[in-house]
Amino acid sequence: MLKQLKIWTVVIFSLAIPVVSHGSPRQQPAQASNTGPDSTAAAPKAATMDPNYVIGAQDVVDINVWKEADLSRSIPVRPDGKISMPLLNDVQAAGLTPTQLALHITESLKKFVTDPQVTVIVTQINSQRVYILGEVNRAGAYPLLPDMTVLQALSSAGGFTPFANLKKIYVLRTESGKQNKFPFNYKEVINNKAPEQNIVMRAGDTIVVP
């Protein structure tokens, strides 16, 4: 009888060990669940971090309304400068900064949503462009980036052809209905002999490489 009691004691003790050892693995999934789906969601990448950037036609803006998935979307700005949103229909976007547009949408949504929180991010800049013509490998229109210089703009064109006259490059800019010409000597600029020629580009500027 004593032998049987000893055997059962060993069996009971051995069964109790897995119960204790399984306790810590059960807590691990609960810790992993704290991250939540929102922590892994990729945020849209902003095309510009300039808070003073003015939205223009053909730009693409990402509008996020907190906890309102049906109202959040990526929208291109139409040629008339407006975007289309549920509940609000047409909303003027061109001529406003992202912050101004977010405030405007927030005020308009208060009629339909309790305490709306709106974020606007410009994900594509298509309204402001510069043009590169002549003896370059990829002539065409290019997005104007913040503080883009002539040298930086030329880097987008894929280099020069063998026939390019690097000393006679110039920038055409229209101001107040008048076209102005700014010389740009590539060789002097890259050798830091004429840094003043490496001007900051403006929307609509055209670089000509003869």
Disulfide bonds with the S-S distance in Angstrom:
none
